[in-house]
Amino acid sequence: MFENISARADQITKDEFERLQASPAGEGDEGDLGSLAEMAQEKGEMFFNALEMLHKTSLILYTIGLFHLLEQQLAAVCHDAIFDSPPNDTKLDKTAAWLKTNLEIDIRTLPSWGAIDELRMLANSAKHGEGSAVRQLRAIRPELLEEPRLRDLMPEHPDIYTSVKVRTPLAGQGIYVSEHHFIAYGNSAFDFAIEIAHYFECKPNDHFATGL
């Protein structure tokens, strides 16, 4: 759906210009080629802007979903029938504390934790906009708050391409997640799960049951 957006927009512009040229007199502004070209260009730009914004928003939503799916799956581990008093919600900090107390694993010390914590900041920033999560994210991954096209066009003007305030991230503005970023976060989530599994594989003779 989001492949070759620019080329598709160019084709729409070309097709619209040809359609206007072939239209009866009057619809195409009395045959003024300059006006026809402007009208066609406007249609192509509308298509490009709409698809680009939808693409940005989709990646943000996928990223939020990835983090919360990881939270839910991790919390679900604590609800095995042998465990007494599992966490009362799926928030990562509460699950992490429960795992450390009851299963003797500190997930904050795992190699992939840094990426997972960053994913948490990103998900919270995207949901809530400007706030503590955005400030944390800005400190460690400022490029996620930089508009890529403007940065490429005017790299010497960070005041233009950097989000000073994140107002509408769910509209694709203020926070910019690329497909590369999303794939990297997905790989980190997978690695995180493998690291947790490996921890327990290294303790084959241990038995975990809370409240006993």
NORTAUR-V192178 format. One record per backbone hydrogen bond with DSSP energy under -0.5 kcal/mol. CO is the residue of the C=O (numbers start at 1). NH is the residue of the N-H. Records with the same first field share a line. If there is no record, write none. Layout:
BEGIN
CO=NH ; NH
END
This chain:
BEGIN
2=5
4=8
5=9
6=10
7=11
8=12
9=13
10=14
11=15
12=16
13=17
14=18
15=19
16=20
17=21
18=22
19=23
20=23
24=27 ; 28
26=29
29=32
31=33
32=36
33=37
34=38
35=39
36=40
37=41
38=42
39=43
40=44
41=45
42=46
43=47
44=48
45=49
46=50
47=51
48=52
49=53
50=54
51=55
52=56
53=57
54=58
55=59
56=60
57=61
58=62
59=63
60=64
61=65
62=66
63=67
64=68
65=69
66=70
67=71
68=72
69=73
70=74
71=75
72=76
73=77
74=77 ; 78
75=78
76=79
77=80
80=83
91=95
92=96
93=97
94=98
95=99
96=100
97=101
98=102
99=103 ; 105
105=107
106=109
107=110
110=113
112=116
113=117
114=118
115=119
116=120
117=121
118=122
119=123
120=124
121=125
122=126
123=127
124=128
125=129
131=135
132=136
133=137
134=138
135=139
136=140
137=141
141=144
142=145
143=146
144=176
145=163
146=148
147=151
148=152
149=153
150=154
154=157
157=160 ; 161
158=162
161=147
162=164
165=167
166=130
168=171 ; 173
169=172
175=177
176=178
178=182
179=183
180=184
181=185
182=186
183=187
184=188
185=189
186=190
187=191
188=192
189=193
190=194
191=195
192=196
193=197
194=198
195=199
196=200
197=201
198=202
200=203
201=204
203=206
207=209
209=212
END
